[in-house]
């Protein structure tokens, strides 16, 4: 179960070689991401935290992935205090969305995950040094804290709730962004 939670980091966005230098706050709002399948290489995962503009600190699972293909990607976020949902879809019809240097701070992950050459229980500060930082303060780990990494990760039926994502590049093939007024989210 712990490795499956780690895989969520594989989903969407990350930071490319320190491209975001200034530190900034997360919104404090979660969003949902789903994909029928995620295939990634260069996976890392460890615990951390994010801080919102009011200084509230929230613990998160931090996951990074160097390169990912996301099939049938869906991202949704509810407009606060309404039934309006912004939805982004991409990566369908056999042409996956592609991302590099993903870094994700998440609350939860579901799916069927397979890891290749996984090392569980590594010192997080050792593996975090190979994970880009994203300006949220994510990407750094305390020495002695739990971490894991693998050469490859595949997740089928990915569903995650996240607080932040960044990416070096994020190519959204077949992008379709829309507002819906029914309150329907990705899951």
Backbone as JSON, one array per atom type, in Angstrom:
{
  "sequence": "XXXXXXXXXXXXXXXXXXXXXXXXXXXXXXXXXXXXXXXXXXXXXXXXXXXXXXXXXXXXXXXXXXXXXXXXXXXXXXXXXXXXXXXXXXXXXXXXXXXXXXXXXXXXXXXXXXXXXXXXXXXXXXXXXXXXXXXXXXXXXXXXXXXXXXXXXXXXXXXXXXXXXXXXXXXXXXXXXXXXXXXXXXX",
  "N": [[0.83, -1.19, 0.0], [1.96, 1.27, 0.76], [3.87, 1.66, -1.38], [2.02, 2.12, -3.46], [0.85, 4.55, -2.76], [3.04, 6.1, -3.09], [3.27, 6.19, -5.8], [1.53, 8.09, -6.7], [2.86, 10.4, -6.88], [3.85, 10.18, -9.3], [1.91, 11.1, -10.92], [0.97, 13.91, -12.72], [2.6, 17.02, -13.24], [5.65, 18.76, -12.25], [8.9, 19.96, -11.36], [11.3, 21.64, -13.28], [14.6, 21.41, -13.25], [15.05, 23.47, -11.29], [13.67, 25.64, -12.34], [11.69, 27.31, -11.33], [12.43, 29.68, -9.26], [11.72, 31.4, -7.16], [10.08, 31.21, -3.99], [6.74, 30.17, -3.38], [3.3, 30.21, -2.28], [0.96, 27.51, -1.77], [-2.46, 27.09, -2.85], [-4.11, 25.96, -0.99], [-6.33, 24.6, -1.64], [-7.56, 21.48, -2.8], [-7.18, 19.35, -5.72], [-8.37, 17.07, -8.24], [-6.96, 14.3, -9.97], [-6.97, 12.04, -12.6], [-6.12, 9.09, -14.48], [-6.21, 6.67, -17.04], [-4.01, 5.14, -17.33], [-0.66, 5.39, -16.2], [2.67, 5.66, -17.13], [5.91, 5.66, -16.08], [9.34, 6.78, -15.6], [12.22, 6.9, -13.42], [11.4, 7.31, -10.61], [10.6, 8.79, -7.43], [9.76, 8.99, -3.9], [8.55, 10.43, -0.88], [7.84, 11.76, 2.42], [6.5, 15.02, 3.2], [5.73, 18.54, 3.37], [3.41, 21.24, 2.67], [2.82, 24.78, 2.44], [0.3, 27.21, 2.87], [-0.85, 30.51, 1.83], [-1.67, 31.77, 4.17], [-0.03, 30.69, 6.02], [-0.64, 28.18, 6.95], [0.34, 24.88, 7.49], [0.47, 21.84, 5.78], [0.72, 18.35, 5.9], [2.03, 16.19, 3.35], [2.31, 13.66, 0.8], [5.13, 13.39, -1.15], [5.95, 13.07, -4.45], [8.06, 12.3, -7.16], [8.83, 12.2, -10.64], [10.82, 11.44, -13.41], [10.16, 11.17, -16.16], [7.07, 10.87, -17.78], [4.22, 9.21, -19.19], [0.84, 9.82, -19.67], [-2.2, 8.39, -19.97], [-5.41, 9.16, -21.14], [-5.88, 11.42, -19.42], [-7.29, 13.32, -16.79], [-8.08, 16.26, -15.12], [-9.49, 17.96, -12.41], [-10.99, 20.75, -10.76], [-12.86, 22.21, -8.25], [-14.73, 25.19, -8.21], [-14.6, 27.26, -5.45], [-17.26, 27.09, -3.06], [-19.36, 26.51, -4.88], [-21.08, 24.8, -7.6], [-19.6, 24.71, -9.82], [-17.14, 23.38, -11.93], [-13.84, 23.28, -13.08], [-12.48, 21.57, -15.71], [-9.9, 19.67, -17.14], [-8.92, 17.81, -19.86], [-6.91, 15.4, -21.55], [-4.63, 13.52, -23.66], [-5.87, 11.29, -24.88], [-7.19, 8.76, -27.16], [-5.02, 7.05, -27.76], [-2.8, 8.66, -27.77], [-0.81, 9.66, -25.51], [-0.66, 12.17, -22.87], [2.36, 13.88, -22.11], [5.0, 14.25, -19.79], [7.79, 15.82, -18.16], [10.13, 15.79, -15.46], [8.31, 15.76, -13.22], [6.73, 16.83, -10.23], [4.95, 16.29, -7.36], [2.71, 17.15, -4.79], [0.69, 15.47, -2.67], [-2.48, 14.34, -1.28], [-3.77, 11.84, -1.41], [-3.83, 8.62, -3.14], [-4.96, 6.27, -5.53], [-4.99, 3.13, -7.22], [-3.68, 0.52, -9.38], [-0.5, -0.41, -8.98], [2.74, -1.0, -10.36], [6.09, -1.47, -9.67], [9.43, -1.2, -10.8], [12.53, -2.46, -9.93], [12.52, -1.41, -7.21], [13.4, 0.39, -4.26], [12.74, 0.37, -0.98], [12.4, 2.23, 1.99], [14.63, 3.82, 2.04], [16.85, 6.49, 3.02], [15.27, 9.49, 2.98], [16.46, 11.97, 2.44], [18.59, 11.33, 0.82], [17.45, 10.43, -1.6], [15.83, 12.59, -2.26], [17.54, 14.56, -3.05], [17.93, 14.08, -5.7], [15.58, 14.81, -6.79], [13.79, 17.38, -8.33], [13.27, 20.68, -6.93], [10.31, 22.61, -6.26], [9.56, 25.24, -5.68], [7.45, 25.4, -3.93], [8.56, 24.66, -1.66], [8.62, 22.07, -1.67], [10.31, 19.05, -2.4], [12.46, 18.77, -0.87], [13.88, 16.9, 1.79], [13.9, 15.7, 5.17], [16.83, 14.5, 6.78], [17.02, 11.07, 7.68], [14.34, 10.52, 7.41], [11.67, 8.53, 5.96], [11.91, 7.11, 2.7], [11.5, 6.19, -0.78], [12.39, 4.72, -3.94], [12.31, 3.99, -7.48], [13.23, 2.45, -10.62], [11.28, 2.4, -12.56], [7.75, 3.04, -12.91], [4.43, 1.92, -13.16], [1.05, 2.65, -13.35], [-2.24, 1.66, -13.2], [-5.52, 2.78, -13.64], [-5.4, 5.21, -12.2], [-6.11, 7.44, -9.57], [-6.02, 10.42, -7.91], [-5.71, 12.79, -5.22], [-4.57, 15.98, -5.03], [-2.37, 18.69, -3.99], [-0.47, 20.32, -5.1], [1.22, 20.57, -8.23], [3.93, 20.46, -10.46], [5.85, 20.82, -13.48], [8.61, 20.22, -15.64], [8.3, 20.07, -18.43], [5.12, 19.78, -19.99], [3.21, 18.2, -22.09], [0.16, 18.37, -23.47], [-1.61, 16.49, -25.27], [-4.33, 16.71, -27.48], [-5.79, 18.52, -25.92], [-8.5, 19.57, -23.91], [-10.23, 21.9, -22.36], [-12.68, 22.84, -20.03], [-15.56, 24.39, -18.49], [-17.84, 23.04, -16.23], [-21.16, 22.95, -15.05], [-22.45, 21.2, -13.5], [-21.21, 20.12, -11.37], [-19.71, 17.85, -11.68], [-16.82, 15.97, -11.24], [-13.53, 14.59, -12.04], [-13.46, 12.14, -10.74]],
  "CA": [[0.0, 0.0, 0.0], [2.84, 2.43, 0.76], [4.35, 1.94, -2.72], [0.95, 2.67, -4.29], [0.74, 5.97, -2.43], [4.2, 6.73, -3.67], [3.08, 6.34, -7.23], [0.76, 9.28, -7.01], [3.81, 11.42, -7.27], [4.05, 10.03, -10.71], [0.92, 11.82, -11.68], [1.05, 15.26, -13.17], [3.44, 18.2, -13.01], [6.87, 18.73, -11.47], [9.73, 21.13, -11.54], [12.41, 21.37, -14.17], [15.94, 21.95, -12.95], [14.99, 24.7, -10.52], [13.18, 26.73, -13.18], [10.96, 28.24, -10.48], [13.39, 30.0, -8.21], [11.08, 32.05, -6.01], [9.17, 30.39, -3.22], [5.39, 30.69, -3.38], [2.36, 29.46, -1.45], [-0.1, 26.75, -2.43], [-3.76, 27.72, -2.62], [-4.8, 25.32, 0.12], [-7.42, 23.84, -2.22], [-7.14, 20.27, -3.49], [-7.75, 19.07, -7.03], [-8.36, 15.65, -8.54], [-6.32, 13.89, -11.21], [-7.12, 10.62, -12.92], [-5.59, 8.62, -15.76], [-6.43, 5.24, -17.19], [-2.7, 4.52, -17.14], [0.52, 6.23, -16.13], [3.92, 4.92, -17.29], [6.96, 6.62, -15.78], [10.7, 6.36, -15.25], [12.89, 7.77, -12.47], [10.41, 7.6, -9.58], [10.98, 8.97, -6.02], [8.62, 9.34, -3.04], [8.86, 10.64, 0.53], [6.91, 12.66, 3.09], [6.87, 16.44, 3.27], [4.65, 19.45, 3.73], [3.23, 22.46, 1.89], [2.32, 25.89, 3.24], [-0.53, 28.13, 2.11], [-0.56, 31.94, 1.99], [-1.93, 32.14, 5.56], [0.96, 30.02, 6.86], [-1.08, 26.85, 7.36], [1.19, 23.82, 6.98], [-0.25, 20.59, 5.57], [1.58, 17.24, 5.51], [1.72, 15.61, 2.06], [3.24, 12.71, 0.19], [5.8, 14.05, -2.26], [6.41, 12.11, -5.44], [8.69, 12.86, -8.34], [9.07, 11.27, -11.74], [11.61, 12.14, -14.43], [9.47, 11.17, -17.45], [5.8, 10.15, -17.64], [3.15, 9.21, -20.18], [-0.44, 9.75, -18.98], [-3.26, 8.05, -20.9], [-6.75, 9.6, -20.73], [-5.68, 12.29, -18.27], [-8.37, 14.23, -16.4], [-7.81, 17.05, -13.91], [-10.65, 18.79, -12.1], [-10.95, 21.55, -9.55], [-14.15, 22.84, -7.98], [-14.72, 26.59, -7.82], [-15.07, 27.27, -4.06], [-18.64, 27.46, -2.73], [-20.24, 26.44, -6.04], [-21.11, 23.53, -8.33], [-18.82, 24.89, -11.05], [-15.89, 22.62, -11.93], [-12.96, 23.43, -14.22], [-11.98, 20.25, -16.07], [-8.93, 19.59, -18.22], [-8.73, 16.44, -20.34], [-5.89, 15.27, -22.59], [-3.96, 12.23, -23.72], [-6.75, 10.2, -25.3], [-7.04, 8.2, -28.52], [-3.72, 6.41, -27.93], [-1.73, 9.68, -27.79], [-0.77, 10.11, -24.12], [-0.01, 13.41, -22.43], [3.73, 13.57, -21.73], [5.57, 15.21, -18.85], [9.14, 15.58, -17.64], [10.45, 16.4, -14.17], [7.09, 15.93, -12.43], [6.83, 16.87, -8.77], [3.58, 16.37, -6.9], [2.39, 17.08, -3.36], [-0.66, 14.92, -2.71], [-3.14, 13.81, -0.09], [-4.11, 10.43, -1.56], [-3.66, 7.99, -4.44], [-5.52, 4.93, -5.72], [-4.69, 2.51, -8.5], [-2.88, -0.7, -9.37], [0.85, 0.06, -9.3], [3.86, -1.93, -10.5], [7.37, -0.77, -9.59], [10.57, -1.99, -11.27], [13.76, -2.15, -9.16], [12.16, -0.48, -6.14], [14.13, 0.37, -2.99], [11.83, 0.93, 0.02], [13.04, 2.48, 3.28], [15.85, 4.61, 1.89], [16.85, 7.8, 3.67], [14.62, 10.42, 2.04], [17.35, 13.06, 2.03], [19.44, 10.84, -0.26], [16.74, 10.4, -2.88], [15.25, 13.9, -2.54], [18.54, 15.39, -3.71], [17.81, 13.87, -7.14], [14.25, 15.28, -7.17], [13.79, 18.84, -8.42], [12.44, 21.46, -6.02], [9.29, 23.27, -7.07], [9.17, 26.57, -5.23], [6.5, 25.26, -2.84], [9.29, 24.09, -0.55], [8.57, 20.63, -1.91], [11.51, 18.58, -3.08], [13.5, 18.66, 0.15], [13.47, 15.93, 2.81], [14.72, 15.68, 6.38], [17.64, 13.3, 6.96], [16.46, 10.07, 8.57], [12.94, 10.23, 7.12], [11.41, 7.42, 5.04], [11.79, 7.38, 1.28], [11.61, 5.06, -1.69], [12.57, 5.08, -5.34], [12.35, 2.87, -8.41], [13.6, 2.82, -11.98], [10.09, 2.53, -13.4], [6.45, 2.88, -12.26], [3.24, 1.84, -14.02], [-0.16, 2.69, -12.53], [-3.48, 1.51, -13.95], [-6.67, 3.28, -12.88], [-4.89, 6.23, -11.28], [-6.98, 8.49, -9.01], [-5.29, 11.08, -6.83], [-6.1, 14.11, -4.73], [-3.29, 16.67, -4.92], [-2.33, 20.09, -3.56], [0.36, 21.06, -6.05], [1.98, 19.85, -9.23], [4.72, 21.27, -11.37], [6.54, 20.0, -14.47], [9.55, 20.88, -16.53], [7.47, 20.18, -19.64], [3.87, 19.04, -19.9], [2.58, 18.25, -23.4], [-1.21, 17.89, -23.33], [-2.15, 16.18, -26.59], [-5.79, 16.7, -27.52], [-6.26, 19.31, -24.78], [-9.88, 20.03, -23.87], [-10.5, 22.54, -21.07], [-14.06, 23.32, -20.02], [-16.28, 24.58, -17.23], [-19.14, 22.38, -16.19], [-21.99, 23.52, -14.01], [-23.15, 20.09, -12.85], [-20.42, 19.69, -10.22], [-19.06, 16.57, -12.01], [-15.36, 15.98, -11.26], [-12.91, 13.45, -12.71], [-13.93, 10.95, -10.0]],
  "C": [[0.87, 1.25, 0.0], [3.4, 2.7, -0.63], [3.26, 2.53, -3.62], [0.78, 4.15, -4.02], [1.9, 6.73, -3.05], [3.99, 7.05, -5.14], [2.33, 7.59, -7.58], [1.68, 10.39, -7.43], [4.06, 11.35, -8.74], [3.06, 10.82, -11.51], [1.26, 13.29, -11.76], [2.14, 16.14, -12.56], [4.65, 17.98, -12.13], [7.7, 19.94, -11.81], [10.94, 20.79, -12.37], [13.64, 22.13, -13.75], [15.91, 23.3, -12.25], [14.47, 25.89, -11.31], [12.35, 27.74, -12.39], [11.83, 28.53, -9.28], [12.72, 30.56, -6.97], [10.15, 31.1, -5.3], [7.78, 31.01, -3.26], [4.48, 29.74, -2.62], [1.4, 28.66, -2.31], [-1.43, 27.4, -2.07], [-4.45, 27.18, -1.37], [-5.97, 24.48, -0.36], [-6.85, 22.6, -2.9], [-7.77, 20.19, -4.87], [-7.59, 17.59, -7.3], [-7.72, 15.41, -9.9], [-6.57, 12.41, -11.39], [-6.48, 10.35, -14.27], [-5.87, 7.13, -15.85], [-5.13, 4.49, -16.98], [-1.62, 5.59, -17.1], [1.73, 5.32, -16.24], [5.04, 5.92, -17.09], [8.29, 5.98, -15.49], [11.29, 7.37, -14.27], [11.98, 8.24, -11.35], [11.04, 7.76, -8.19], [9.74, 9.33, -5.22], [9.08, 9.42, -1.59], [7.84, 11.61, 1.11], [7.42, 14.09, 3.12], [5.69, 17.27, 3.71], [4.6, 20.61, 2.75], [2.63, 23.52, 2.81], [1.48, 26.8, 2.35], [-0.19, 29.57, 2.47], [-0.77, 32.42, 3.43], [-0.98, 31.46, 6.54], [0.55, 28.65, 7.36], [-0.22, 25.79, 6.68], [0.38, 22.53, 6.91], [0.74, 19.49, 5.2], [1.09, 16.62, 4.2], [2.69, 14.48, 1.74], [3.83, 13.42, -1.03], [6.32, 12.96, -3.19], [6.98, 12.85, -6.63], [8.86, 11.79, -9.4], [9.77, 12.04, -12.86], [10.86, 12.25, -15.75], [8.21, 10.34, -17.3], [4.93, 10.3, -18.87], [1.85, 8.99, -19.42], [-1.55, 9.55, -20.01], [-4.61, 8.47, -20.32], [-6.71, 10.4, -19.42], [-6.91, 13.18, -18.06], [-7.93, 14.95, -15.13], [-9.02, 17.93, -13.67], [-10.44, 19.53, -10.79], [-12.28, 22.29, -9.42], [-13.93, 24.31, -7.61], [-15.3, 26.65, -6.4], [-16.52, 27.76, -3.92], [-19.59, 27.45, -3.93], [-20.24, 25.02, -6.6], [-20.3, 23.62, -9.62], [-17.48, 24.17, -10.9], [-15.13, 22.92, -13.21], [-12.34, 22.06, -14.48], [-11.03, 20.37, -17.25], [-8.78, 18.12, -18.57], [-7.71, 16.46, -21.47], [-5.4, 13.83, -22.63], [-4.85, 11.06, -24.07], [-6.39, 9.68, -26.68], [-5.65, 7.63, -28.78], [-2.55, 7.38, -28.0], [-1.62, 10.28, -26.39], [-0.21, 11.52, -23.94], [1.38, 13.01, -21.95], [4.28, 14.67, -20.82], [6.99, 14.81, -18.49], [9.28, 16.32, -16.32], [9.19, 16.75, -13.37], [7.43, 16.0, -10.94], [5.43, 17.17, -8.24], [3.51, 16.27, -5.39], [0.94, 16.65, -3.27], [-1.14, 14.44, -1.36], [-3.4, 12.32, -0.2], [-3.92, 9.96, -2.99], [-4.33, 6.63, -4.42], [-5.1, 4.43, -7.08], [-3.93, 1.23, -8.3], [-1.49, -0.34, -9.87], [1.84, -1.09, -9.38], [5.13, -1.11, -10.55], [8.48, -1.72, -10.05], [11.82, -1.51, -10.54], [13.5, -1.13, -8.06], [13.05, -0.7, -4.91], [13.27, 1.11, -1.98], [12.57, 1.09, 1.33], [14.36, 3.22, 3.18], [15.73, 5.9, 2.68], [16.35, 8.82, 2.65], [15.55, 11.53, 1.58], [18.3, 12.63, 0.91], [18.71, 10.86, -1.6], [16.14, 11.75, -3.25], [16.25, 14.79, -3.26], [18.51, 15.21, -5.22], [16.45, 14.3, -7.67], [14.26, 16.8, -7.24], [12.91, 19.49, -7.37], [11.46, 22.26, -6.84], [8.88, 24.65, -6.61], [8.12, 26.55, -4.15], [7.24, 24.86, -1.58], [9.28, 22.59, -0.65], [9.84, 20.24, -2.65], [12.67, 18.46, -2.12], [12.99, 17.72, 1.23], [14.43, 15.95, 3.97], [15.54, 14.39, 6.43], [16.99, 12.37, 7.97], [15.0, 9.76, 8.32], [12.82, 9.2, 5.99], [11.32, 7.88, 3.6], [11.88, 6.1, 0.48], [11.81, 5.57, -3.1], [12.57, 3.81, -6.18], [12.74, 3.39, -9.79], [12.38, 3.14, -12.83], [8.85, 2.36, -12.54], [5.36, 2.86, -13.32], [2.03, 1.79, -13.1], [-1.36, 2.61, -13.46], [-4.62, 1.98, -13.06], [-6.27, 4.31, -11.83], [-5.97, 7.22, -10.87], [-6.22, 9.11, -7.86], [-5.91, 12.41, -6.48], [-4.8, 14.82, -4.4], [-3.47, 18.11, -4.45], [-1.46, 20.93, -4.47], [1.0, 20.09, -7.02], [2.74, 20.86, -10.06], [5.42, 20.31, -12.33], [7.52, 20.85, -15.24], [8.9, 21.12, -17.88], [6.22, 19.35, -19.41], [3.15, 19.21, -21.23], [1.21, 17.59, -23.32], [-1.82, 17.68, -24.72], [-3.67, 16.08, -26.52], [-6.41, 17.46, -26.36], [-7.71, 19.77, -24.95], [-10.13, 20.58, -22.47], [-11.91, 23.1, -21.11], [-14.53, 23.57, -18.59], [-17.54, 23.75, -17.31], [-19.87, 22.87, -14.94], [-22.77, 22.46, -13.23], [-22.43, 19.63, -11.59], [-19.68, 18.4, -10.46], [-17.55, 16.75, -12.07], [-14.83, 14.73, -11.94], [-13.29, 12.13, -12.05], [-14.55, 11.4, -8.7]]
}
